[in-house]
Amino acid sequence: MTKDGLIYVRVVGETMKVKDPRLLAELVARGVSARLDAEKKATETARQIVYNLSLIGDNNCARFALALAPIAAEPDYSGRIFTPDFKQSILEATEGL
């Protein structure tokens, strides 16, 4: 959606303005469904990481899991998320736990 409230959809080879209310409703429904599916996948992945002791090792340690799931495409975000700065931030935030 543009700042002027116009909505466009990307189709093969072009971008078209959405004028049909049915198409807009379909796009909104697809977006809601994609977000719910991504949230479900991320939650289940985090749950598996936290409760799978063979992945964690020591049963007496604090557990933290971050799971992301893409809404549409499936790019690899791990390189952008798990940077040295991220690791240092986690270590500092969990120090003394």
Summary of the structure (lengths in Angstrom):
residues: 97
radius of gyration: 19.7
end to end distance: 44.1
largest distance: 57.5
contacts: 173
relative contact order: 0.09
helix: 52%
strand: 8%
